Amino acid sequence: RGMLTLTKETIEYHNYSVFRVDLFTNQSCFGNSISSSISRNFIGYDIVVINWAIAAFDGNGFLYNAQTAELFNLNFASDFMSK
């Protein structure tokens, strides 16, 4: 968790993996205007990204939303994942 506050040099020195995901909501992967509107106004794009990160990293690690300054602990997700 504290790794997200380290300098780039320290992250490289310790060989940590950090992935930056930029989300462009006007992309076709969010579907048509109705689907995109539902995602934006009711579900939230953060839920889509969190679910993707849980699947991609097997429920390990942390996810930081730089826009809202929220930190999500993905480690608890492994309790709910099918084995």
PyMOL commands that set and color helices and strands:
alter all, ss='L'
color gray80, all
select helices_A, chain A and resi 2-5+8-13+28-30+33-43+45-56+74-79
alter helices_A, ss='H'
color red, helices_A
select strands_A, chain A and resi 62-65+70-73
alter strands_A, ss='S'
color yellow, strands_A
deselect
rebuild
show_as cartoon
